[in-house]
Amino acid sequence: MRIQLPDGHHRDLDEGATGLDLAKGISNGLAKKALAVKVNGAVADLEAPLHDGDAVEVLTFDQAEGADAFHHTSSHVLAQAVQNLYPGTKLAIGPAIENGFYYDVDSDHQFTPDDISKIEDEMRRIIKKNAKLVKKVLPRDEAIALFEEKNEPYKVELIQDLPEDEPISLYEMGDFVDLCAGPHIPRTGLIKAIKVMNLAGAYWRGDENNKMLQRIYGTSFPKQEDLDAYLFQLEEAKRRDHRRLGKELDLFSFVDEAPGFPIFHAKGMILRNQLEKFWRELHEADGYGEIRTPLIMNRALWERSGHWDHYKDNMYFTEIDEEPYAIKPMNCPGSILLYNESMHSYRDLPIRWGELGLVHRHELSGALHGLMRVRAFTQDDGHIFMREDQIEEELIGVMRLVSNIYKPFGFEYSVELSTRPEDSMGSEELWEQATEGLKNALEKVGVDYKINPGDGAFYGPKIDYHLKDSIGRTWQCGTIQLDFQLPEKFDMTYIGEDGEKHRPVMVHRAIMGSLERFIGILVEHYAGAFPTWLAPVQVRVLPITDDQATYADEIREKMHQAGIRCEVDHRNEKIGYKIREATVQKIPYMLVVGAKEAADGKVSLRTYHDGDKGTVALDGLINDIVEEVKERR
């Protein structure tokens, strides 16, 4: 039989061959790392038989679906370990989640952190047996009888809720059996490193009217060094948490009176304003005009745009003059209204408009998370209106602008192309045209990308940029969306070279995404130690005694005249204390001045990253800082 591979090549295999046989045929290295397979888009067990014509991808831990199968199997190991240690424990559900897994259990034993090491030891003992994962399919009645005999009421309830004609699958792992649709990795011995992370409570099926169960979280990896790196990353992430640093560095805060609506402090506004200044400079150089559109617009507009049908659950509403209005969740309809105010010629296009637009979206309170998930945020939006023959050139221009904005922050990024979702509007033909336009531009620029099926916006396909920060985490920020739908809905036109009316094409794009979220990412990326051009306080002068107060103030004045943000620590404290305080505040430059420095017109320089740099001339230092800021190093 012939099997189709992801790269377009084919492999001929014997009838009845499995995903493992395919992996072995490709390379021994792949076979050792193989965990599962994706067959015609659906993930399956590695040892499931393949069929002629199947499109097959071998999955390892490096793919999300492979990691999910790995973590799912680990959750079964956790469940078996808990039942071995605490007989009578009843099992609920145990799915894979991002970076790990959990299992909900009903036990007379109240789990505490003291139990964690005992559970981990039992999991390691089970893993060492290297049991095979064997899938069995039973008729509904037999499956119910099996789990009733095992006194597993939660499993019985899950089976009873499945369609009556649906066969019931379970997996055997040695002498342990669990209800499960799979897929799983072939054997437990592939799990080389496990960690029980924490304990929590969870209502059965998320319903507060049901019994409270105990939830045990864990993670696992194919190598111990991978687990060690993950645990280090977690600790580093705690140290870099933007919510804590935002408070310590006096940047922003949240209050109970306005949940999900951040308050930016004076220092936070300096950081924010520097980002906006940077954004404006690059957009002006790229031919964008900056606009501002209304915050509140009437309901009829949102019905026309499609947001009412596709997005109203995330919107806020009000009433003005007894008419229904909505607070904008997106900026695009405002840009369209501005476009439609005038008649445009083909010579006018492309029109590029940028908008730092405040939008409001209703997020559930449980989803709020510092600056990363808020209810009001500023999008660094841009809308381009163009002719069809300009699509490729304009998309390439946006991609270059994206690169120019991310580069000064030291971000690497990956790219995804998201295609038509189920909840979309418009014809399949226009969607195909828009998707091909994005693909062509990506390939022309030479950007590697992967397809994210069905995750486009409701009005068009999109390119998403995922930034990689200094500790390896990824953040979805930038997006480019090609839209044939809204120009149609709003009857947008331009006069072509033939004197007839034509429909423009629209690009929606945001690069930082949300200014608030981007600031949160930057705080964690730099651990609060911003490069000098972004730092709210760039220089702090530290006089050793009051005798140097006048000289310190003269330094501050010179710095201010040069455009450098500088302050003086005049407190009656020891110099060591002042240095520690400035270091905690992560100030890039600390200038210690004593009697000798004052007499010589110099400063003793310390930097946040390099410590003591010795005595330097003041004027030369000012020139160096000005140049560093100008170049946004």
N, C-alpha and C positions, 0 to 999 in steps of 0.2 A: 504494500500500500504506500501511497505517496502523502507525505506530511509537509505542509507549508510552514516555513519559518518566518519570524518577524521581519527579517532583512530581505524578504522576497525570494530567497532560495528555497529549494525543496530537499527533502530527505526521503529515501525509499527504505521502508522497514518491513519486517515480516508481519503477517497478520497476527493480531493479538499482542503486538508490542506495546509497551507502556511508555509513560513519560520518562521513566528512569532509563529505559533502553535508548530512547532518543538522546538523553543527556550523555550517556556513555559513548554513543556514536559520534557526538560532537567533540567531547574531550573528557579525559578522566578527571581533570580539575573541575569541570562543570558538574560532573556526576557526584563528586564529593560534596559540593556546595548546594546541590539541588534539594529543594524542600517541597515544591509542589509544581503544578503546571497550570497554565491558562489555556483552555481549549475552546476555540471559537468564542473567546471573550469571557468565558466562565471559569473560575478557579476550581481545580479538581485535585484529588490525591495524586501523588507522583506515580503510584503503581496502578492507577486506573487504566484500562485498555484504551488505546487510541483507535481511530477508524480512518479509512481512506478519505483523503480530502480535508482532514481537520487542519485548522490553523492553530499552531501550538507554540507557546512560549514557555521555556523552562524558567522557573522562578527560584531565586535565591533570597537570602536575607537582605540583599541590597534593594530588592523591589518591595514596595509596600505590601503587595498581596502575599509575597513569600514570608515577610516578617509577621504578617497577621496569622498565617497558618502556624508559624513557629510559636507565637505567643498564645494562640488558641490551644495548642497542645500543652503548653506550659500550664495553662489554667486547669486542664484535666489532671496534670501531675499535682498541682496545688490541692485540688478537690480530694484526690486519693490520699494525699498526705494528711489532710485534716480529718478525714474519716478514719484513717488508721490510728491517729493519735487520740481522737475524741469520738469513740463509737457512739452511734445514735444520731450523729450530725446528719441533717437532711440537706440536700443540695438543691439550689434554685437555678441560677444561670451563671455562666462564666465566659464572657466574650473576650476577644482581643480588643484592645483600645490603643490609642496612640501611645507608642513607647512602652507597651506592656499589656497587662491583662488584669482582670479581677474575678473573684468568685463570690457570689452571695450565698451565705449558708444560714441555716436555722439550727442552732446548737444550744444545749443547756449550759455549755461552757461559755463564760464571758471572756472573749479574747482581749489580751493586754499586750503591750510591747514586749513583755517578758516572754511571751509565747513565740515570738518571731524566729529566734534562732533555732528553737526546737522544730518548728515547721520547716525551716530551710534545710535542716539536717535530714529530716524525713524525705523531703523532695529529692535531695541528692541521692539518698539510698534508693529511691524508686528509679531515678534516672539511670543509676549505675546498672540496673537490671537490663537496660537497653530493650525494653519490651516493644514489640511491633504494634502499630496502630492498625486495627483490622475493622473495616466497616461491615456492618450487618444491616440488612433491611428486613423488617418484620411487618406482618399485618397489624393493623391498628389494635385489635383485641388482644393479640399476643403481647404487644408492647405494653399495653396498659396492665395486663396481668403480671408481666415481669416487674414493672416498677411498683405495683401494689405489693408484690411479694417482698420487694426490697424496702418497703415502707418509705417511698419517695413521693409524697403527695404533690409536690411542686411539679415533678416530671409528669405525673399523671394528668394534672391540670393542663399543662402545656400540650400534651398529646390530644386531650379532649377538645382543645380549641383549634386544632388543625382540621382542614377539610376531611370529611369522612372517607373519601376515596384515596387519600394521599398515603402512600407507604411511609412507614416510620423508620428512620435510620438511627442507628446507634453505633458507638465505637467501643471495641474491647481493647484494653491496654493491660495485658497480663490478666489478672483476676479482677480488674476494675472495669466496670461497664457504665457508660454515660449516654444519655440521650443527646444526639448531636447531628446536625446536618453536615458538619465538616466544612472545608477539608482540613486534613492534619498532615503533619510531617510523617515520614515513614516509621521512625522509631525514636524512643525517648533519649537514646544515647547521643543524639545530635545536639541536645541541650547541654552546653558546657558551663554555663554560668547563670545562676539564679539569685534573685534578691526579693524578699518580701519587703515592700516599701512602707505601707501604712495600713491602718484599720479605720473603718468608718461604719456608719449605719445607713441602711437603705430600705425603704418600704418595698414590699413585694410588688413588682410591676409598677413601681413609682407612684402608687396610690396610697395616700395617707390613711385611708380607711382599712388598708391591709396591715398585716403584721410587719413590724420592724425586724429586718434581718441584719446580719453582720456581714459587712463587705471587706474582703481581704484583697489588697492591691499588691501586685508583684510585677517584676520585669525579668527578662531573660535574654541571653545572647549566645551566639555560637562560639565566642571566645571570651576568656576572662578579661583580657585587656580591653575588649569592647565594653564590658560592664564597668570596669574601672574608669574608663574614659567618660561613660555616661554619668556615673555618680559624681565624678569631678565636675562635669558640666552643670549638673544640678546645683552643686554647692557654689559654683562660680555664678550661676544665674541668680541664686539668692543674694550673693554679695552685690550683684549688679542691679537688683530689682529697682526699676525706675520709680516705683511708688515710695520706697524708702529713701532713695537718693534725692527724689524730687523734694521731699520734705527737708532732708538734711541740708541740701544746697539752696533751699529757699526759692525753688523754681515754680512750683504749682501745688495746689491742694484740692481736696474735695470736702464738701460739707453735707451734713444730713439734710439741710434745707434744699439742696439741689443735686440729688443723686444722678450721677452720670454726666454732670455739667461741670467741667473743670474750671477752677479759678487760677489764672496765671498771675504770679507775683511779679514785682518789678524786675528781678533778675531773670525770671522765665521769659518776660516780654523782650528783654534784650536778645536772648537766644532766638526767640521766635522772629523778631524783627530782622536779625541777621540772615535767617533762612529766607524770609520774604524778599529781602534786598537781593540776595543771591539769585533767587527765582526770577525776580523782575529783570535783572541784568541780562540773564541768558535768554529770556523770552523776548525782550526788546531787540536783542541782537538777532534773534531768529524771525523777526518780522511780525510778532504778535502785538495786537493792541489790547490793553487791559480794560475790562468792562466790569460793571457791577449790576446785578439784576435783582428784582424784588425778592424779599424773604417770604412773603405771603402772596399767594395768587389763588384765584377762585377755582372752585371744584371742577367747573366745566373744562378748564385747561388740562387738569390732571386726568379727566375722563378721556379727553381727546388724545393725550400723549400715551395712554395705555397704563399709566401708573396706578390709576384707580382700580383697574381690574387685576393688575399683577403685583401691586406693592402697597395697597392701602392699609394692610395690617401693620405696616412699619411707619405709618405717617401720623402726624398730629394735625388736629383740625380746630377750626374756630369759626365764629360767625361774625360778619361785618355787614351792617345795614340789612340784617335779616336774610343775608345770602351766605351760603356755605363756602368757606375758604379752607385752604390747606397750607401749612408751613412746609416749605420745599424740602424734600429729601434728596433732591438732585438739582443741578444747575441748568441742565440742558434745555428745558422748555423756555427758560428766560432768554437764553441765547437765540433760540429760534424766533421768539417774538421780536427781538431786536432785528434779526435778519429780515423778517417779513415787513418791517416798517418801511423799507425802501425797495425800489426796483433795482435789480443788479444785472449787469452785463457779463458776458463770458470773460471780458477783459478784467473785471473786478476780482475774479477768482484766481487763486484761492484766497479766502478771507480767513485769517487766523485770529481768534480771540482767546485771551486767557482771563481767568477769573479766580481770585482767592475767595471762593463763595462759602458762606456759612450755611450748612445744611443740618437738619434735625431728623433723626430716625429713632423710632421707638424700639429700644432694646429691652428685653426682659431684665429685671433687676438681678437675677442670678447670673446673667451673662456679662454684666459690667465688670471691667477689669482695668483700673487705672486709666491711663491715656490710650491703652490698646483697644478698648471697647467702651465708647462713650455714646451719649445721646445727642450731642451737638458737636460738630467738628467742621473744620475748614478744609475743603478740597482744593488742591492746587489744580483746578480744572482748566481744560482747554478744549475749544471746539473749532474745528476747521470745516469750512464749506467749500466744496471743490467740484470741478467737472470730473466725469468718469476717467478721462484721459490723464488726469493729474493724480489719481489714487496712489499709484506705486511711488511716485516721487515724494508725495506728502507723507506717506507712511514711513519711508526711509528717513525723511527729515525728522520725524518724531522719534524714531529709534535712535538717531544720533543725539538728539536733545536729551533723551533718557540717559544715555551713556555719559554725556557731559555733566549731568546733574549728579549722578551716583559717584562718579570718579573721585571728586575731592574728599569724599568720606571714606574711601578705601573699601567700598563694598564690591564683592563679587556677586554675580546674580545668575539665575537660571530662568528660562523662559518656557511658558506653556501657551499653547493655542487651544482655547476653549470653544467648542462647537455648539450647534443648536440644541437648546434645552427642550424638554417636552412642553413647558409652559412658555411658548414663544408666539410671536405674532408675525404675519407676513408670509409670503410665498416661499416655497422650497427653492425656487429658481433664484430669487434674490439672496437667500441665505447662502446658497452655493457660490454665487458670484462674490459675495462679501468674504466668505471663507477663503476662496482662492486668491482674492486680493491680498489678504493678510499673509497667506503662505508664500506668495510670490515675493512680497517685500522682505520677509524673513530670510528667504533663500538668497535674494539679491544682496542683502547686507552680510550674509554668511553667518547668521546667528543659529546656533543649535537650539532646537526646541522639541518638546514632546506634546502630543495631542492629549487634551483633557476632554473626553467626549461628554457632550450634554451639559457643559457648565458655562455656556455663554450667557450674556445678558438676554432678557426677553426680547430685545429689539435687534440684536446683532451678535456675531461672533466677536471674540476678544483675545488679545494677547495679554498675559499676566506676567509680571516680573516678580521673582522671588529673591529677595536679598539675603545674602549669607553674612552674618555678623562675625565679630572677632572670636566668638567661642563656638562657631559652627552651626548656630541655629538659623533657620530660614524664616523670612517674613514676607508675606505677600503685600506688595506696595503698589507699584505702577501698573497701569492698565491702558491698553489702546483698543478701542472698539470701533469697528467700521459699520456704519448704519445707513441702510437704504429705506428703513421703515418710517422713522419720524419725518423725514422730508416729504414722504408720501402723505402721512397723516395730517401734516400741517400745510399741505399744498404749497410747498416751497418751490420757487422757480427762479430762473435767470433767463435773460434773453441771449440766445445763441448767435453764432456768426451768421446763421441763416435767417435771423430776425424772428424766429419762433421761440416759444417758451419751452424750457427744458428743466428737468428735475436735478438739483444738485445732490451730491453725496456728502455725508456728514461723518466726521471722525470725532469721537469723544475720547479724551485722554486725560489721565492724571498720572503724575510721575512720583511725587512724594506720597500721593494717595490722600491720606488725611494728615494735615500738618501736625495735629495733636499726636497721632500715632507715630508719625515719623520722629517727633521729638522724643517720645518714649523709647523708640528703637535706638536713637542716638545716645540717649542717657545710658542704656544698657550696653550698647556697642563700645562706648568709650569708658564705661564704668564711672561716668560723671566727670572724667578728666578730659574735657573738650579741647580740641585744637585751639590755638590762641585766637583765631579769627571768630570763633563761636563763643568763647568763654565770656560769661557775663562780667566777671572781673578779670582783666588780663594781667594786671600788675598790682601787687600790694607792697607798699613801702613799710619797713619795720624799723623805726628808730630804736636804738638801744636805750637811750635815756631821753628825758625831756629836753636836754641841751641840743639834741638834733631835730627837734620838732619843726623849727623854721626851715631847715634844709629839706626835711622830708616833704613839707608843704610845697617848697619850690620845685621839687622833683615831680610831685603830682601835677602841678600847674604846667610844667614842660610837657609831661605826658599828655595831658588834656589837649594842649595846643597842637600836639602831633596826632590827635585823634585816637589816643590809646585810653582804654578804660582803666583807670588807676584809682586806688584808695590808700589811705594811710591808717595804720593801726596805732593810734595815739594812747592806747590803754597803758596804765601803769602796771605792766606785767613784765616778767623776765623774758628775755629774747628767745630762749628755748621754747617757752610756752607760745609765743607769737608765731614762731616758725611752725610748730605742731598744728596750731589752729589754721594757718594758711594752707598747710599741707592737707588737712582734713577737708578743707573747702576746695581742694584740688585746683588752686590758683596757679596758672602756668609759670609766672615769674614772681619771685620774692626778692626784694632788694633790702638787704640789711645795711643800715647806716649808723656808724658810730663816729667818734670824734675824728679819727683819722680820715674816714671817707668824706666827712663834711669839710675837713681842711683841704683835701686834695681834689674835691669836686668829683668824686667817684662813688661807686656803690659796690658792695659785696653781693655777688649774684648767686642766687639759688634757683633752680628750676624744679618743677614738680617731678619730672621724669628722671633727671640726672643728678639732682642734689647740688652740692657746693661746686660752683664753677669759678670761684676766685674773684678777685677785684677787677672791675672793668670800668672803662670810661663811660659816663652817662650818655653823652651825645651819640657815641657809636652804638650803644645798646638800643637807644630810641630808634635809630635808623634801621637796625636789624629787625626790631619788632614790627615797625611800619612795613618793611618789605615782606616779612613773614605773613602778616595779615593781608597785605595786598595780593599776594600770590595764593592765599588760602591754603597754606601748606598743611 
